[in-house]
Amino acid sequence: MESIVSLSFPLDVEDDWPPVAVESLPFRVAPEGYVAQVPPLFVKGLSVGDVIGATLEAGSYKVIGWKHVVKSGRSTVWLLRMRQSETISAVLAELRELGCNTVGLEDLGVYSVEVPESVRIEAVDTALAHLDSDSVAVAFPSLRHEQD
């Protein structure tokens, strides 16, 4: 039976960013390490399918340190709503139609997109171009796709 654990990643908060001090993410326990199950909202360099080795605080699932064992071919894209925008929900829907998975915290205006290997990054860029760039910031904290 597959075992899923929630690893807690303490975050470095500077000038009230990120808006949380810890991000907890589900990982599948595998012989080679922990396999990321969802795209992170705040942990840089991590994508769905990545296998990590983690040093945990004794008696807990709090991550003291981690490193990649295997990087997946999936990319992670972050969106940050800086002010009200009518474009975010439509773009997230467009990305899901392409085959991407999305998560978000609407109250905080933060969203994360998992881009599977099978989805061309140019198609993602085309969808992201529909965002109001004055209202929504875009970052690629884990870019694994090659540009054509």
N, C-alpha and C positions, 0 to 999 in steps of 0.2 A: 504494500500500500504506500502511496506517495505521501510524503510528509511535507507540509507547508508551515513555515515559521515566519513571524514578523520581526524583521531586524530593524532596530532603531538607530538612525544615523544622527548624532548631534551635529548641528550646523553652526557655522561661525556667523553670528549676527552682527552686522555693522550698520550704523545709521538706520536701525529698525528694519533692515533687510537681511535675510528673508523674514517674512512676518511670523515665522514659527521657529522655535529653537531646536526642534527634533522632527525628522521625517521618518515615519515607519512604513516599510514596504514589505510585501509578501515575497518570499523566496521559497523555491522547492529545494529540499535537501537532497543532494546528489552525492555519489561517492567522491567526485572531484571537487565539490564545494557547494556553494549556494547559487541557484539559478534565478535571476531576476524575472518576475512574473508580470510587472506593470511598469510603464514608464514613470520615472521619478519626476517630481515637480521642482525639486531643489538640489538633488545630489548630482553634481557634475560628473561627466565621463561615464555614466552608467546607462545601458540600454537593455531593453527586454531581451532575454536569452543569454545575457552575459553570465558567465560563471565566475564567481569571486571567491577568494579565500578571505575570511574575516577573523580578526582577533576580537573576541567578545569579552565584556566585563564579566568577571566571575559570577556565576549564578544568574545571568540575565542574557538577553539578546541585544544588549546595547553594544554597538560597534565602536571599538576603540581605534581600529585601523582596518583597512581592506586593500586588496590588490586584485587585479584581473588574473584569472587562471586561463580563461578563454573569452575573447571578445566575439560577440555575435556580429552578424552583418547588418543588423538593424540600427537605424539612426534615431535620435531623440531630438524633437523640436520643442522649444518652449515659447509660449505666448504670454505676454504680460499686458493686461489692460491698464493703461495709464489714465484714461478717462472714458466716459461712456462711449460705446461704439455699437452700432447696429450690424457690424460686419462679422463679428466673431462667431456667432452661432451658425451662420450660413457657411463660413469657411470651414468650421469644424465638421459640419455635415458633408461638405464637399470632400474633405480629407477622408472621412469614414467611407464615402462612396468609392474612393480610390483603393480602399483596403487597409487604411491606417486605423489604429485604435487610439482613442483619446480619453484623457482623464482631466478633471479640473476642479478647482474650488471657486465657484462662481462668486461667493462673497468676497474673496480676496482678489479675484480677477486674474488668477494664474491657471494656465492650462499646459498640458504636456501631450505630445503626439508621438506615438510609436510608428515609425516608418519601416515596414517589413522590407526585406531584401528585394522582393518581387515588385515593389512600387518604385517607379523611376523618380529620382529626386527632382527632375525637371517638372514633372506633373505636380509635385508638392509645391515647388517654387511658383508655378502658375496659380495654384489655389491661394497661396499666401499673398500673392500680388493683389488679391481682392480685398485685403485688409486695409483699413484706414491707418496709414503709417503714422499719422499724427496722434492716434489714440491707442495703437497696439504696437508693442515692441516684439521683435522676433529674435530668438537666439538658437543656435545649434550647439548645445553643450556636449553632444556625442554624435559627431558626423562620421558615419561609416560608409556612406554611399560615395561613389566616385562621380564627379561631374562629367557629363558627356562632352 
